[in-house]
């Protein structure tokens, strides 16, 4: 069985190319059967209409892009951060006893962003805009409802790249059934509760 290699951007998950020869170790790629990419090679399909997604257990695969028309309501624009991702790009820890939220990027993903955007100094970080955003916004809520807000955090992306972790304090009398909502910028997030 003949194989091909799909090279992709780890941050955007856009397909950069399809190769016959195995790419260098510095490239992000997946190996697929020739039959999966034959229509791209023959010009019947365009790789712009596809991207690389990841299963909850961290396996990458190619899938068709969908266009979602958004209605301007809080319920449809927000993404609820799950607790089950095995390979998240951004992790949010809720230290409930201390009432702190700790935000940090996956170490490998953080290093990738710093290298990809050639960031070597604090000066370059101040004007940082990745995937159309320079700020990441989060709502800490209870009872699975974004309308039941405990706290709101707006974190400059440069802080997550400059610092290993960013901590935000909150105060609440609601101690159970917390959840996090965000405007989805990255593909995989993970919410973890510490000290329940």
Backbone as CSV, one residue per row, in Angstrom:
resi,resn,N_x,N_y,N_z,CA_x,CA_y,CA_z,C_x,C_y,C_z
1,UNK,0.839,-1.175,0.000,0.000,0.000,0.000,0.888,1.243,0.000
2,UNK,0.608,2.170,-0.885,1.414,3.373,-1.040,0.932,4.452,-0.065
3,UNK,1.876,5.181,0.527,1.554,6.227,1.496,1.900,7.599,0.950
4,UNK,1.268,8.609,1.540,1.597,10.002,1.301,1.634,10.700,2.649
5,UNK,2.247,11.868,2.687,2.405,12.624,3.917,1.741,13.985,3.761
6,UNK,0.851,14.316,4.703,0.187,15.616,4.700,0.904,16.497,5.715
7,UNK,1.497,17.577,5.237,2.189,18.537,6.101,1.177,19.598,6.519
8,UNK,1.194,19.985,7.804,0.225,20.972,8.272,0.842,21.896,9.306
9,UNK,0.184,23.046,9.479,0.572,24.027,10.482,-0.074,23.617,11.796
10,UNK,0.725,23.401,12.820,0.223,22.926,14.109,-0.721,23.926,14.770
11,UNK,-0.509,25.213,14.547,-1.338,26.248,15.169,-2.698,26.374,14.482
12,UNK,-2.706,26.560,13.163,-3.959,26.782,12.438,-4.587,25.500,11.945
13,UNK,-3.795,24.424,11.872,-4.187,23.122,11.346,-4.441,23.155,9.833
14,UNK,-4.020,24.233,9.174,-4.131,24.320,7.720,-3.160,23.351,7.060
15,UNK,-3.591,22.770,5.948,-2.738,21.850,5.197,-1.770,22.673,4.355
16,UNK,-0.481,22.394,4.517,0.554,23.117,3.776,0.965,22.385,2.505
17,UNK,0.749,21.065,2.440,1.123,20.311,1.254,0.978,18.819,1.454
18,UNK,1.030,18.101,0.335,0.982,16.644,0.340,2.246,16.168,-0.350
19,UNK,2.994,15.298,0.316,4.298,14.873,-0.199,4.365,13.364,-0.362
20,UNK,5.184,12.953,-1.312,5.444,11.527,-1.516,6.507,11.041,-0.528
21,UNK,7.550,11.863,-0.322,8.654,11.489,0.570,8.379,11.965,1.984
22,UNK,8.860,11.207,2.946,8.662,11.552,4.349,9.332,12.889,4.658
23,UNK,8.565,13.845,5.248,9.131,15.163,5.565,10.192,15.085,6.661
24,UNK,10.910,16.183,6.829,11.929,16.250,7.875,11.254,16.252,9.245
25,UNK,12.012,15.964,10.251,11.490,15.877,11.620,10.968,17.219,12.123
26,UNK,11.393,18.326,11.521,10.943,19.648,11.952,9.542,19.987,11.444
27,UNK,9.013,19.208,10.521,7.679,19.437,9.965,6.626,18.691,10.781
28,UNK,5.421,19.242,10.841,4.276,18.553,11.428,3.560,17.842,10.295
29,UNK,3.375,16.527,10.410,2.755,15.784,9.316,2.042,14.548,9.839
30,UNK,1.143,14.038,8.984,0.509,12.749,9.245,0.715,11.883,8.007
31,UNK,0.791,10.589,8.211,0.930,9.642,7.111,-0.445,9.062,6.804
32,UNK,-0.816,9.051,5.499,-2.116,8.527,5.076,-1.923,7.611,3.870
33,UNK,-2.921,6.794,3.594,-2.903,5.974,2.380,-3.074,6.879,1.173
34,UNK,-2.472,6.487,0.070,-2.568,7.255,-1.167,-4.028,7.491,-1.557
35,UNK,-4.895,6.511,-1.320,-6.305,6.624,-1.707,-6.999,7.803,-1.018
36,UNK,-6.535,8.202,0.188,-7.143,9.319,0.914,-6.816,10.674,0.296
37,UNK,-5.724,10.757,-0.450,-5.315,12.042,-1.033,-5.287,12.026,-2.561
38,UNK,-5.695,10.935,-3.162,-5.644,10.802,-4.618,-6.426,11.917,-5.318
39,UNK,-7.622,12.267,-4.807,-8.430,13.320,-5.439,-7.757,14.691,-5.339
40,UNK,-6.953,14.921,-4.301,-6.209,16.181,-4.191,-5.100,16.219,-5.243
41,UNK,-4.402,15.111,-5.383,-3.290,15.026,-6.326,-3.793,15.164,-7.764
42,UNK,-4.963,14.596,-8.053,-5.528,14.672,-9.402,-6.297,15.966,-9.653
43,UNK,-6.384,16.848,-8.671,-7.020,18.149,-8.850,-8.535,18.134,-8.698
44,UNK,-9.115,17.057,-8.233,-10.569,16.975,-8.051,-11.018,17.667,-6.766
45,UNK,-10.155,17.673,-5.759,-10.428,18.344,-4.486,-9.321,19.347,-4.203
46,UNK,-9.653,20.380,-3.420,-8.680,21.410,-3.063,-8.386,21.305,-1.570
47,UNK,-7.109,21.255,-1.212,-6.720,21.118,0.202,-7.125,22.328,1.043
48,UNK,-7.442,23.454,0.409,-7.888,24.643,1.135,-9.221,24.375,1.842
49,UNK,-10.009,23.440,1.315,-11.311,23.124,1.895,-11.221,22.103,3.025
50,UNK,-10.011,21.702,3.393,-9.799,20.691,4.424,-8.799,21.203,5.444
51,UNK,-8.780,20.582,6.593,-7.803,20.909,7.631,-7.504,19.642,8.421
52,UNK,-6.543,19.745,9.319,-6.168,18.613,10.167,-6.797,18.827,11.543
53,UNK,-7.579,17.852,11.982,-8.213,17.917,13.290,-7.563,16.861,14.184
54,UNK,-7.959,16.841,15.446,-7.373,15.892,16.379,-8.463,15.252,17.222
55,UNK,-8.365,13.948,17.409,-9.305,13.228,18.256,-8.981,13.522,19.722
56,UNK,-9.899,13.233,20.641,-9.621,13.469,22.063,-8.381,12.737,22.576
57,UNK,-8.003,11.619,21.940,-6.812,10.897,22.390,-5.536,11.370,21.690
58,UNK,-5.623,12.456,20.890,-4.431,13.079,20.318,-4.048,12.634,18.924
59,UNK,-4.861,11.821,18.245,-4.538,11.354,16.895,-5.026,12.371,15.863
60,UNK,-4.134,12.784,14.960,-4.469,13.757,13.929,-5.107,13.057,12.729
61,UNK,-6.051,13.750,12.075,-6.691,13.236,10.866,-7.179,14.407,10.021
62,UNK,-7.385,14.169,8.718,-7.846,15.203,7.802,-9.369,15.193,7.751
63,UNK,-9.976,16.391,7.738,-11.426,16.499,7.650,-11.815,17.764,6.887
64,UNK,-13.027,17.782,6.379,-13.529,18.921,5.597,-13.896,20.067,6.528
65,UNK,-13.578,21.293,6.095,-13.945,22.479,6.860,-15.443,22.709,6.745
66,UNK,-16.036,23.205,7.812,-17.438,23.590,7.775,-17.521,25.071,8.087
67,UNK,-18.534,25.699,7.570,-18.752,27.121,7.824,-19.949,27.228,8.745
68,UNK,-19.733,27.823,9.888,-20.813,28.002,10.849,-21.221,29.465,10.875
69,UNK,-22.459,29.732,10.573,-22.981,31.088,10.658,-23.335,31.359,12.114
70,UNK,-22.765,32.394,12.674,-22.990,32.684,14.088,-24.112,33.692,14.282
71,UNK,-24.956,33.414,15.227,-25.983,34.357,15.640,-25.385,35.115,16.815
72,UNK,-25.588,36.409,16.855,-24.972,37.206,17.918,-25.678,37.023,19.250
73,UNK,-25.470,35.858,19.841,-25.997,35.612,21.180,-24.904,34.949,21.998
74,UNK,-24.936,35.170,23.280,-23.884,34.639,24.144,-23.814,33.121,24.059
75,UNK,-24.954,32.461,23.924,-24.987,31.003,23.933,-24.322,30.384,22.711
76,UNK,-24.375,31.046,21.566,-23.857,30.444,20.352,-22.433,30.885,20.012
77,UNK,-21.947,31.952,20.609,-20.590,32.393,20.323,-19.571,31.799,21.271
78,UNK,-20.019,31.255,22.383,-19.097,30.749,23.384,-18.902,29.246,23.263
79,UNK,-17.700,28.834,23.588,-17.315,27.426,23.559,-17.094,26.983,25.000
80,UNK,-17.748,25.901,25.409,-17.545,25.369,26.754,-16.283,24.507,26.744
81,UNK,-15.349,24.829,27.590,-14.081,24.100,27.672,-14.332,22.763,28.365
82,UNK,-13.940,21.690,27.699,-14.147,20.348,28.235,-13.063,19.920,29.216
83,UNK,-13.314,18.796,29.863,-12.382,18.261,30.853,-11.634,17.036,30.339
84,UNK,-11.859,16.633,29.083,-11.367,15.326,28.649,-10.262,15.339,27.605
85,UNK,-9.826,16.453,27.086,-8.804,16.453,26.037,-7.479,15.888,26.556
86,UNK,-6.889,14.961,25.801,-5.607,14.359,26.192,-4.409,15.176,25.727
87,UNK,-4.605,16.029,24.732,-3.496,16.817,24.194,-3.947,18.255,23.950
88,UNK,-4.327,18.968,25.015,-4.823,20.334,24.833,-3.706,21.319,24.494
89,UNK,-4.078,22.385,23.797,-3.127,23.450,23.502,-3.100,24.471,24.639
90,UNK,-4.254,24.665,25.300,-4.338,25.597,26.410,-5.043,24.904,27.572
91,UNK,-4.456,25.009,28.755,-4.996,24.357,29.946,-5.410,25.427,30.949
92,UNK,-6.579,25.214,31.572,-7.076,26.118,32.603,-7.288,25.280,33.867
93,UNK,-6.573,25.634,34.927,-6.726,24.953,36.208,-7.523,25.851,37.141
94,UNK,-8.519,25.273,37.792,-9.309,25.997,38.785,-8.907,25.486,40.160
95,UNK,-8.141,26.281,40.891,-7.746,25.951,42.258,-8.849,26.495,43.166
96,UNK,-9.838,25.648,43.428,-11.071,26.094,44.075,-10.860,26.583,45.504
97,UNK,-9.979,25.929,46.257,-9.747,26.356,47.643,-9.140,27.750,47.694
98,UNK,-8.178,28.016,46.825,-7.519,29.326,46.792,-8.297,30.335,45.961
99,UNK,-9.299,29.865,45.207,-10.087,30.679,44.282,-9.173,31.391,43.279
100,UNK,-8.383,30.568,42.591,-7.482,31.039,41.535,-7.727,30.249,40.261
101,UNK,-7.659,30.921,39.135,-7.613,30.261,37.834,-6.185,30.385,37.334
102,UNK,-5.613,29.278,36.866,-4.255,29.288,36.321,-4.340,28.875,34.859
103,UNK,-3.843,29.741,33.976,-3.878,29.517,32.538,-2.462,29.261,32.046
104,UNK,-2.297,28.267,31.172,-0.994,28.061,30.557,-1.140,27.283,29.256
105,UNK,-0.173,27.505,28.367,-0.127,26.799,27.091,0.622,25.487,27.256
106,UNK,0.209,24.486,26.522,0.945,23.234,26.428,2.390,23.591,26.073
107,UNK,3.356,23.005,26.759,4.765,23.377,26.592,5.222,23.276,25.130
108,UNK,4.897,22.166,24.484,5.314,21.981,23.090,4.652,23.010,22.178
109,UNK,3.363,23.300,22.409,2.640,24.268,21.593,3.192,25.675,21.816
110,UNK,3.521,26.012,23.076,4.101,27.328,23.390,5.440,27.507,22.664
111,UNK,6.285,26.481,22.731,7.576,26.544,22.034,7.380,26.675,20.531
112,UNK,6.400,25.967,19.999,6.099,26.041,18.570,5.687,27.464,18.170
113,UNK,4.806,28.101,18.956,4.365,29.464,18.649,5.525,30.451,18.709
114,UNK,6.374,30.314,19.730,7.523,31.209,19.843,8.447,31.072,18.634
115,UNK,8.668,29.839,18.197,9.541,29.607,17.045,8.873,30.043,15.747
116,UNK,7.615,29.684,15.565,6.908,29.995,14.316,6.843,31.493,14.070
117,UNK,6.556,32.253,15.129,6.414,33.698,14.997,7.725,34.432,15.289
118,UNK,8.808,33.655,15.408,10.153,34.191,15.595,10.199,35.211,16.739
119,UNK,9.650,34.818,17.870,9.582,35.700,19.031,10.777,35.412,19.929
120,UNK,11.606,36.448,20.105,12.819,36.278,20.901,12.958,37.316,22.005
121,UNK,12.106,38.331,22.000,12.235,39.371,23.026,10.863,39.883,23.437
122,UNK,10.821,40.580,24.565,9.573,41.156,25.054,9.028,42.208,24.106
123,UNK,9.895,42.909,23.390,9.465,43.948,22.460,8.562,43.350,21.394
124,UNK,8.922,42.174,20.892,8.112,41.519,19.870,6.776,41.043,20.424
125,UNK,6.697,40.790,21.712,5.477,40.267,22.310,4.389,41.323,22.456
126,UNK,4.761,42.589,22.649,3.772,43.624,22.916,2.759,43.816,21.798
127,UNK,3.151,43.642,20.568,2.249,43.834,19.432,1.792,42.514,18.832
128,UNK,1.768,41.477,19.631,1.481,40.134,19.154,0.012,39.953,18.808
129,UNK,-0.244,39.366,17.645,-1.582,39.047,17.192,-1.490,37.722,16.457
130,UNK,-2.071,36.674,17.017,-2.028,35.349,16.408,-3.450,34.910,16.117
131,UNK,-3.692,34.472,14.915,-5.014,34.046,14.458,-6.059,35.123,14.724
132,UNK,-5.694,36.369,14.485,-6.644,37.469,14.583,-6.966,37.923,15.987
133,UNK,-6.211,37.485,16.952,-6.500,37.923,18.319,-5.220,38.210,19.082
134,UNK,-5.299,39.166,19.983,-4.184,39.445,20.877,-4.613,39.215,22.330
135,UNK,-5.930,39.011,22.538,-6.474,38.770,23.867,-7.299,37.492,23.868
136,UNK,-7.189,36.729,24.935,-8.017,35.547,25.127,-8.972,35.849,26.274
137,UNK,-10.262,35.551,26.073,-11.276,35.880,27.065,-11.911,34.600,27.610
138,UNK,-12.154,34.602,28.923,-12.698,33.426,29.588,-13.764,33.832,30.599
139,UNK,-14.822,33.023,30.693,-15.862,33.191,31.701,-15.836,31.985,32.620
140,UNK,-15.686,32.207,33.916,-15.853,31.149,34.904,-17.302,31.225,35.352
141,UNK,-18.024,30.106,35.221,-19.455,30.088,35.512,-19.790,28.899,36.409
142,UNK,-21.046,28.824,36.808,-21.516,27.659,37.555,-22.803,27.138,36.924
143,UNK,-23.119,25.892,37.214,-24.307,25.207,36.695,-24.346,25.143,35.163
144,UNK,-23.178,25.046,34.532,-23.070,24.841,33.080,-23.716,25.963,32.264
145,UNK,-23.876,27.131,32.826,-24.581,28.211,32.149,-23.717,29.472,32.114
146,UNK,-23.394,29.992,30.908,-22.561,31.198,30.832,-23.226,32.442,31.422
147,UNK,-24.540,32.387,31.630,-25.229,33.523,32.249,-24.988,33.574,33.758
148,UNK,-24.555,32.453,34.352,-24.240,32.382,35.781,-22.753,32.651,35.981
149,UNK,-22.361,33.859,35.726,-20.945,34.212,35.746,-20.422,34.417,37.153
150,UNK,-19.262,33.795,37.395,-18.528,34.019,38.643,-17.453,35.071,38.409
151,UNK,-16.724,34.898,37.296,-15.613,35.796,37.003,-15.368,35.851,35.501
152,UNK,-14.772,36.953,35.079,-14.391,37.160,33.687,-12.902,37.470,33.660
153,UNK,-12.172,36.807,32.772,-10.729,37.066,32.666,-10.377,37.355,31.213
154,UNK,-9.620,38.427,31.006,-9.113,38.769,29.689,-7.590,38.714,29.793
155,UNK,-6.987,37.776,29.047,-5.549,37.543,29.166,-4.862,37.888,27.854
156,UNK,-3.931,38.830,27.882,-3.158,39.108,26.668,-2.347,37.875,26.271
157,UNK,-2.397,37.547,25.012,-1.698,36.372,24.504,-0.202,36.444,24.821
158,UNK,0.350,37.652,24.783,1.789,37.775,25.046,2.141,37.322,26.461
159,UNK,1.197,37.460,27.419,1.483,36.998,28.784,1.628,35.485,28.839
160,UNK,0.820,34.773,28.059,0.920,33.311,28.037,2.206,32.845,27.366
161,UNK,2.716,33.634,26.440,3.973,33.276,25.791,5.179,33.709,26.619
162,UNK,5.068,34.835,27.273,6.180,35.375,28.069,6.342,34.608,29.381
163,UNK,5.221,34.285,30.028,5.239,33.601,31.322,4.815,32.156,31.139
164,UNK,5.313,31.302,31.980,4.897,29.899,31.930,3.414,29.770,32.268
165,UNK,2.965,30.535,33.276,1.573,30.457,33.722,1.075,31.854,34.080
166,UNK,-0.234,32.050,33.925,-0.876,33.302,34.320,-1.967,32.945,35.331
167,UNK,-1.962,33.626,36.479,-2.921,33.346,37.551,-3.888,34.512,37.700
168,UNK,-5.181,34.187,37.830,-6.233,35.190,38.006,-7.052,34.795,39.231
169,UNK,-7.214,35.720,40.175,-8.014,35.466,41.381,-9.482,35.735,41.089
170,UNK,-10.337,35.022,41.816,-11.770,35.278,41.737,-12.370,35.069,43.120
171,UNK,-13.585,35.579,43.324,-14.305,35.373,44.577,-15.685,34.842,44.252
172,UNK,-16.119,33.839,45.009,-17.447,33.281,44.780,-17.968,32.595,46.022
173,UNK,-19.290,32.494,46.098,-19.936,31.680,47.113,-20.497,30.408,46.479
174,UNK,-20.349,30.294,45.164,-20.781,29.095,44.431,-19.566,28.189,44.268
175,UNK,-19.554,27.083,45.001,-18.370,26.233,45.023,-18.491,24.977,44.177
176,UNK,-19.668,24.689,43.671,-19.876,23.446,42.932,-20.243,23.708,41.474
177,UNK,-19.981,22.709,40.664,-20.389,22.700,39.257,-19.842,23.890,38.466
178,UNK,-18.557,24.178,38.622,-17.924,25.251,37.859,-17.657,24.801,36.422
179,UNK,-17.576,25.763,35.529,-17.227,25.497,34.135,-16.608,26.754,33.537
180,UNK,-15.928,26.575,32.409,-15.269,27.676,31.708,-15.833,27.782,30.298
181,UNK,-16.133,29.012,29.880,-16.528,29.292,28.505,-15.524,30.275,27.912
182,UNK,-15.312,30.170,26.603,-14.394,31.070,25.909,-14.821,31.239,24.472
183,UNK,-14.261,32.235,23.814,-14.391,32.346,22.366,-13.274,31.487,21.815
184,UNK,-13.617,30.497,21.049,-12.630,29.499,20.625,-11.632,30.093,19.636
185,UNK,-10.363,30.094,20.031,-9.263,30.538,19.171,-8.413,29.339,18.784
186,UNK,-8.108,28.494,19.752,-7.314,27.291,19.498,-8.223,26.080,19.377
187,UNK,-7.670,24.986,18.949,-8.467,23.793,18.679,-8.815,23.003,19.935
188,UNK,-7.887,22.890,20.855,-8.109,22.043,22.024,-7.801,22.797,23.312
189,UNK,-8.756,22.771,24.218,-8.619,23.359,25.537,-8.918,22.260,26.564
190,UNK,-8.468,22.490,27.784,-8.812,21.546,28.850,-9.008,22.316,30.154
191,UNK,-10.077,21.961,30.865,-10.402,22.558,32.159,-10.183,21.506,33.238
192,UNK,-9.422,21.865,34.272,-9.100,20.936,35.353,-9.421,21.609,36.676
193,UNK,-10.121,20.883,37.557,-10.405,21.414,38.893,-9.427,20.784,39.882
194,UNK,-8.770,21.635,40.661,-7.764,21.211,41.638,-8.319,21.466,43.037
195,UNK,-8.195,20.488,43.916,-8.574,20.671,45.315,-10.060,20.803,45.536
196,UNK,-10.812,19.880,44.949,-12.280,19.936,45.128,-12.655,19.537,46.530
